[in-house]
Amino acid sequence: MARVVGIDHLAIRVSDFEVSRRFYDRLLTFLGFVREWEFDRTVGWNNGVTMFWITEADAEGRARPHRTGDIGYHHYAFELGAREEVDELGAFLQQENVTVVDPPAAYPSYGEGYYAVFFLDPDGLKLEGMYFLEKVKRHGRPPQGI
């Protein structure tokens, strides 16, 4: 039986390639990624586990900006190694004048020790930096019964 062992990459389209390249380069470098690929209007960063790609949307796509609530992308969560790292990311985002939707806080309804910051990229795509103690205690295994 085939089993997914991880998410290899995420690729998103952006409206202003240069603005998004600068944003993601600063963010992903802060989060431990390195820019591995860059060609045409496409860039890919890698942290050794996951790749994150951006590419420029076509003219029709740039004419219709992202709207929260549409079918499709909701948000992408970067899993961090400790609560303190979520706070560090929150401070970095504030320093970079990034739009923070929800500052670092506990979300007990998500599970034991869920702590996260939610923020937006230049196109309004929602991103999250999170730490989840319950998942750490399970050593990444799914909850019992799944």
Order of alpha helices (4+ residues) and beta strands (2+ residues): beta-alpha-beta-beta-beta-alpha-beta-alpha-beta-beta-beta-alpha
